[in-house]
Each structure stands twice: as C-alpha cells, then as structure tokens.
Amino acid sequence: MLGVTGTTLSSALVAYGFAKLQFFGRRTLLRIGLVTFIVASLVCAAAPSLPSLLAARAVQGVGAAIMLPQGLAIAAAAFPNPVERGRATAAWAMAAAMSTAIGPILGGVLTDTLGWRYIFWLNAPVGVVALFMTNRFLPESRDPDAASFDVPGQTLAMLGLGTLTIVLVEARSMASAWTVALAVVAVAGIAAFLRSQQRVKHPMLPLDLFRSRRLVAALIATFTMTFGIYGLLRYAQKQECHGVLTRPMISKALPAKQYPKKKHEFVLRTMDAAALLGLDAVCGFVGRNQKLSMDQNLVFFEEVFIPLLQEAKARELEYRVEQCPMPGWTIGDNFHNNIAYAPGMWIALHRICERHGVGDQFRVHYDPSHAILMGQDTRSIFQYLKDAGYDFIVGGFHVKGQVIDPKGVAAWGYGGQTVERGDCDRKTGKPSPRPADHVNAWKKQTALCEHELPGTAKHDPLGYLQNRTVDWLDHQLAARELLKLDVANTALVIEHEYPRARIQDKERLAPILKGSIAFARKIDEAAACMHALHSEVLPAQDIPVQGRGRVAYWT
C-alpha cells in the first residue's frame, strides 16, 4: 500500500516541476511523458521479479507526472474561446472520471483472464496511438512565464507529505518511537511549507487561492470523493484477507492477487532474502481461511497463493509446505488449519499450481510427526504418493517425533480436546478475557500427544505398529524406496519441539541437540546401508530379500 501511495504522491509532486518546464513546449513534454510511460509499462510487463517491477513502476510514475500538467494547459491554449475551452475542459474531466471507473474493472478482467502483465502490455498500443495523434492533430504551445521554480516549497512539500504518508500507512507496523518522530517531522515539514508559501515570489501553492469559497468547496468535494474511493478499496482489501465479501461485489474488479497484504509482503521479503543467500527454497504453511469451506479454500488458494508462487518462480525458488495440521496455535484454530495437511490435499493444490505454470514451485517439506498426529504412517503416505504419480512432490524433510498418549486418544480421539480446556469463559463459552488463559488452547493437541526431539524418547514396539510414534529407521528407508529423491542434496532438518527440553541455557541445550543430530545421522546412515543391501547388493548376487518389513496398506 505504501508503494502505491508513495508513487501517487511522488507523481503529483514531480508533476509540479514538469509544469514549470512548459516553456520547452507542452506537446514536446507530453510526448516525452508518453514515451517514458510506454517504455516503463513494457518493462513492468516483462519484469522478472518484484524489485524490478517496483523500479519500473517508479519510472512509470515519472512518465505520468510529465504528462499530468500538460492536459488542461494544452486545452486552454488550443481553445482560447471561453465557451470552447469549457467544453474541452469538461471532455477532459469526463475522460478522467471514466478511466477511474473503467480502469479497475478492465484491470480485473485482464488479470483474471490473461494475467496481470497484460495490464501493462495494454498501455503500449494505447500509448502509440496517443503519440500518433499528438503528432498529427496537436499544435505546439509554450508558456514563456513558466520557468519559475519554488524549490524550497517543493522540497518541504515532499518532506512533509512523504513522512505523513509513511505515518498514515505504516504506523501499525512501526515502533511507536519511529511513529512519533516521523509524525513530528511531517507536522514540521508541512508547517514550514505553508510558511514558505507566504514568502516566495512564485509559490508552488498560492495561499490566496483558498479565499475563494467555490474553490474550497470543490476541494472538499474532491477530497471526500477520493477518500471514499480509496477507503472502499482499502476496506475491500481487508475483507478479502478475512474471506468475507467482496467476492460478489468487487473481487472481479480487483482480483485478490493484486491486494497488497502484509503477509504477502512478509513472504516476498523472505523470498528476497533466500534468493540473496543463494538458497533453493523457503518453507511455510498454506493457511486455511476459517470462514470458508475447504472447497472454497481451494479457490482462495488459487486467487491468493498462486501469485506468491509466481514470485517464487521469478526468484528460482521452491515453496515447501510443512504439512502440520496446526491445531491450538490460537483459540480459533482447529485441525486442518493448514490446508496442505495430507497427500490428497497436496495433490489437489499441486494440480492448481500446474494449471498456472508453477507446479515446480510447490513442494512438501515432510514432517513425520504430523503424519502421526493425523493417525497416518510415513510408509503409507509415501506409497500413496508413488501410486498417484506424485512421488516427486517431497522436496525435503523437517523431522521431529510425536509421542501419542493412548489415554488422551481414548478420551478425545485424534481431534484433540475440544471443550473445557480453560481458554474460554465457562459461563459464556466465549474466549477468556485473560490472555494468560489462551495458552490452554494447546490442549487441543497436547491432550493426545507431545512432540519428540529425535532420539530422546522411549517407544514400545506396539507404538510403531499402531502409528503412535515415528519409526525413524523405516521413515528413512521408505523415503529411499518410494520417493524420487536426490538423497545427497535433500535437506533433513532437525526440529526441537520437546517442551520440557526447551531450555534457553545454550550450554545445557547444546549436548541435547548434538546427541539428537548424531542420532538422526546414524539412523539415516543405517537406512542407506539397508537400502543398498536390499536394492543393489543382494539383487546383484541374485539373492532375495528376507521378510516383508512394514507394509504400507493393503490394495
């Protein structure tokens, strides 16, 4: 939002400077602005990454700023008769109003049908036609008295309005000290600007204009209209984030993929950091919109998440989804809070990605503890992926264990503790007003299980058979047997989430992590040896492998 607002503000301020260059010729300036705008639009359309798109948008704003002051000035010069000039001004205003109404709708249709880049491609032929018409029908005109610049005024206006824009748009995401400091700078800059306008010979904004009641009334009406338009769009953006709304009213005119959300901005910053570090992937979830059905969430994924994967593609990155069902992070969470929780959903989401050309960007960062939490086992999951033709979709491993409490499962099942956890008021059933109570939301999960740091828990053999804990050796063996992996270059990340060992003392924590990592490495080495024996050594001697091992599922 700051980028859009900043571009608009800078265009308006730069436009003042170009208005003062009209002694060069208004038609000449208009043509320079058109060429700048067309070239910047083509760069935007072909932009390979977000930074290059933003840079091109800034240049596009400069082109618009060059054109902006010329329109009415050319109309005034071309139609010296007051009646004709009034008609020309009315036509100019009507065209501007129509573009404000039609632009978002046309942009939405192009984005939904052809893609957002066509919004910028469209500018090229329109701009070329405009260039031809200016050369064929528009006479040159100049303003010999337009060379006076109010440099101090323009500088103070940029300082005051620029910092005010930052405060209004970004205050909630900044530290309070920065907000106060920038607010002081904004007030001081605007006050200094107004003071300067009383002293210079050719002010940027002659304050005498505000003595006209008609002008003041027109400015108030314009402000109210503009505030209403942009306020509606901002409201629509917020509502779209929460999945209410706007779909029937405005989502076609302003597709979700255009909405500047803070979460999107955070993910894009993460992707930029990963690209700068030379990494291959970023890891996260695919959050569920709780106000929509699961099928509606697939539509929501296509509208909101696909643009992120397109950004990942531009940076040559994968987005790897950890399949955590995510119960209990907040009071409002429930199972399947991350819609990419199981192979069936991975495949459904990947098919959507394939339709948009970003199938290679969507991969799974598999965590066996989440399979246990969902009552599944790793071998069956990998077998299902192989049978479905998606044995390529696992891009890495994010390993921790899960120790299932049979007593908790007997009480609540695999859905976790659903009531009387202590995070809600007993009388009203609404979330407790005491924030300290909200930690009890974790009972949705901890009532039936507890995380395991690999190698730190004891397991009975029956636990492996009943999928109540991770069979580490078979996990690593099944990955080699059933998935398409470049084992040597596949990440195996150890996650420490055993609550009682989550100590902050690094000296105490270091040997625990060292031992767990050593355990995971040795298990992986053992699995590699077993796989080599089963798939290479014994077959080479024409000797069959003994026994059956774990069986995925009966088919």
Secondary structure, DSSP 8 states (H G I E B T S, - for coil): -HHHHHHHHHHHHHHHHHHTTGGG-HHHHHHHHHHHHHHHHHHHHT-SSHHHHHHHHHHHHHHHHHHTTHHHHHHHHH--SHHHHHHHHHHHHHHHHHHHHHHHHHHHHHHHHT-THHHHHTHHHHHHHHHHHHHHH------TTTT---HHHHHHHHHHHHHHHHHHHHGGGS-HHHHHHHHHHHHHHHHHHHHHHTTSSS-SS-GGGGG-HHHHHHHHHHHHHHHHHHHHHHHHHHHHHHT-SHIIIIITTS-GGG---HHHHHHHHHHHHHHHTT-SEEEE--B--TTS-HHHHHHHHHHHTHHHHHHHHHTT-EEEE-----TTSSTT--TTSBS--SHHHHHHHHHHHHHTT-GGGEEEEE-HHHHHHTT--HHHHHHHHHHHT-TT-EEEEEE-EEEE-HHHHHHHGGG---S-SSSB-TTT-SB-S-GGGGGGGGHHHHTTEEEE-TTSS---HHHHHTTSS--HHHHHHHHHHHS---GGG--EEE----GGG--S-HHHHHHHHHHHHHHHHHHHHHHHHHHHIIIIIHHHTT----S--------
